[in-house]
Amino acid sequence: MIVLENVCKEFKTVKKQEGLKGAFKGLFSRDYTLKKAVDNMTFTINKGEIVGYIGANGAGKSTTIKMMTGILTPSSGKVTVDGIVPYENRTENAKKIGVVFGQRTQLWWDLALRETFTVLKEIYEVSNEDFEYRMKFLDDVLGLGEFMATPVRSLSLGQRMRADLAASLLHNPKILYLDEPTIGLDVMVKEKVRKAIKEINKEFGTTVILTTHDLNDIEELCNRIIIIDNGKKIYDGSIEAIKSTFGYMSQVEIKVKSTEVFKSFDINKSLNFSKEDLFIEEGDGSVIVTFNKNKIPVSDIIYVIMKECPVIDVSIKETSIEEIIKKIYRNEVSV
């Protein structure tokens, strides 16, 4: 569906000279610096996948998306989207894709939302039958009916985001690019948008590429993530795999009647594991055990604690994808 082969994108910027003399010199000759925003990017996204494309600010996410949508042309390498080169066939490519940018809208500011959809229907040459079917489906999953008669300028941020998502799907695109689709939204609206994306993918088999800084979006929606840093791909795989590889340390918090006994208790000796795989800390009325879940069953930990004192409650915390990504960004783990 989407194939990138050794794609690079360089930007040339003027190197400014200091002082009046440098400014005067710049009128007659200029020095340039090259910035490689995307560096030898290669990956394939198959039909119907929901893929999270993530990285820190300036990592090259937006540049890659712009090459896939046909806005930018690569400096080298090749991009194909559903069998065509998007920057060589922009009109044909535009018919196959939908795009939602969290900070920008494709809606007409002064028109009622219903009229905006009618205009888009004509632009995309959607038949009356298809238009009615899709509008009913989108209304069901996004709850558009309550503000269809409202001018776009009067919509709340959450309403506008739902409307933008619907507008991008009117022509039933094969591929949907989402750039920060839940930015600034409250919890309830975020849940509606996430549910809608899942339903759209399930109903139409739409391929979804999602860029976001909200890693809850990634965990809720994506089975696969691609992580980039300084224009290079550093990870491409499933969320389960990255959690298994880098999120193997879990925590169990055990509330007990008294923590006094644990001042002299050696849990490593009891379970015969090193402090790299198992260590205990005292909390407020509880003990917190950090352990390697790939080596130590949580039941064994609870068993040895219960032998020392009565247990009131137990809660287990897995390492979140957000914590793992932060570690990768800080170079605390290598991928």
HELIX and SHEET records of a PDB file:
HELIX    1   1 GLY A   19  GLY A   26  1                                   8    
HELIX    2   2 LYS A   61  THR A   69  1                                   9    
HELIX    3   3 ARG A   90  LYS A   96  1                                   7    
HELIX    4   4 LEU A  113  ILE A  123  1                                  11    
HELIX    5   5 ASN A  128  LEU A  142  1                                  15    
HELIX    6   6 GLY A  145  PHE A  147  5                                   3    
HELIX    7   7 VAL A  152  SER A  154  5                                   3    
HELIX    8   8 LEU A  157  LEU A  169  1                                  13    
HELIX    9   9 VAL A  187  PHE A  204  1                                  18    
HELIX   10  10 LEU A  215  LEU A  221  1                                   7    
HELIX   11  11 ILE A  239  PHE A  246  1                                   8    
HELIX   12  12 GLU A  260  LYS A  263  5                                   4    
HELIX   13  13 ILE A  267  LEU A  271  1                                   5    
HELIX   14  14 VAL A  298  GLU A  308  1                                  11    
HELIX   15  15 ILE A  321  TYR A  329  1                                   9    
SHEET    1   A 3 ASP A  31  ILE A  45  0                                        
SHEET    2   A 3 ILE A   2  LYS A  15 -1                                        
SHEET    3   A 3 SER A  76  VAL A  81 -1                                        
SHEET    1   B 6 ILE A  97  PHE A 101  0                                        
SHEET    2   B 6 ILE A 175  ASP A 179  1                                        
SHEET    3   B 6 THR A 207  THR A 211  1                                        
SHEET    4   B 6 ILE A  50  ILE A  54  1                                        
SHEET    5   B 6 ARG A 224  ASP A 229  1                                        
SHEET    6   B 6 LYS A 232  SER A 238 -1                                        
SHEET    1   C 4 LEU A 278  GLU A 282  0                                        
SHEET    2   C 4 SER A 286  ASN A 292 -1                                        
SHEET    3   C 4 MET A 249  VAL A 256 -1                                        
SHEET    4   C 4 VAL A 311  LYS A 317 -1                                        
END                                                                             
